[in-house]
Amino acid sequence: MKQHPSDVDSIPRWRDRPEGGASDEDRAAALVRGALAPDAFPVGLDDRRLRVVEENLKAGRRGRPPFWLRPALVAALLMVSMATVMGYQAGWFAPLRERLRFRSIPPVAPESVGHARKSAARVETPPVATPPPVAEPSLAPQEDPAPEPVVQETARPRASAPIAAHAPAAKSAPAAPIQQPTVATAPPPLPPAVESAQPTAASEEIAALEQAMGLLRGKHDAPAALAALDDYLARFPGGVLAREARVARVDALLTLDRADEALRALEDLPLDAHRRSTELQLIRGELRGRTDCGRAEADFTAVLARVRTAALEERALYGRAACRSKQGNVNGAAADLRRYVDRFPGGAHADWARRWLENH
């Protein structure tokens, strides 16, 4: 029967049961008395604690903060919000975003080539009637089909004595080959660096000429440069840079004061399309002027017709005036020398030109 709430105090407690007894309740009471210290749980509150509780219940609601503090709180919240937004845009929270970012789902692993071959074989290969298997203890187990087409009658088991007796049965099988799907296994093409590992003729030609020009321009070793240029022209007589090599050879001969050889080299060198054609024709005219003033004057006249620099013009005017003077063309020589003095009053031959003009 359910007890009334007013009878709660009359319910006996475990620890108040008398000691002794063999029932389950008595043993439980003994355990409770052993586990709890005496007076650990007081029955009720004293009068002082009850008054404190009553005063707390009667106390009024907590007062709101003063009015002047509210704008300060709002301003503080706004400043914190703005600082958070600026920090996010500036990247202050980048490490935190990296840690909180969701990891992407890994892609599904691609199907293996072997599994794809077996699947294609099961789908594309039509059923073929095969002869009944021969029970031989020495036969090796069948392996997976290779990428190449396999014909059943060409597959021979290991050599053993009883297999020869079953040869007719193997020949009675259908001889139509089964086409298996093949997978391209060609090796990838080699990179260009590997294919062009061997030096080409063009690279050898460039290296040889570069070495010769380094001796001539860099080290100023004209004899060694001349030997290197001769070796280059012997190895590559029709090379792409043969014209440059012949011009450099002329410079090396002039450096060594071998004027006759330099003149022969210039006589064999076409100067129409070369970038130094004007300068080289002027040098040829100066070398010809020692023995053939007629041809030298023609070179000087051609140079003066297309000259663009003052240094070359000065040399060409003086050279043509000297050739005309040797040939007896006094008026022509005087005209060139007057032009020389007017254009180059402080030139290397200005004093000689003035004396010649005074004497003639």
Secondary structure, DSSP 8 states (H G I E B T S, - for coil): ----GGGGGGS--GGGS-S--SSHHHHHHHHHHHHS-TTSS-SS--HHHHHHHHHHHHS-------TTHHHHHHHHHHHHHHHHHHHHHHTTTHHHHHHHS-----------HHHHHHHHHHHHS-----------TT--------SS-B-GGG------GGGGGGHHHHHTS----B-------------HHHHT-S--HHHHHHHHHHHHHIIIIIS--HHHHHHHHHHHHHH-TT-TTHHHHHHHHHHHHHHTT-HHHHHHHHHTS--SS-TTHHHHHHHHHHHHTTT-HHHHHHHHHHHHHH--SHHHHHHHHHHHHHHHHHTT-HHHHHHHHHHHHHH-TTSTTHHHHHHHHHH-
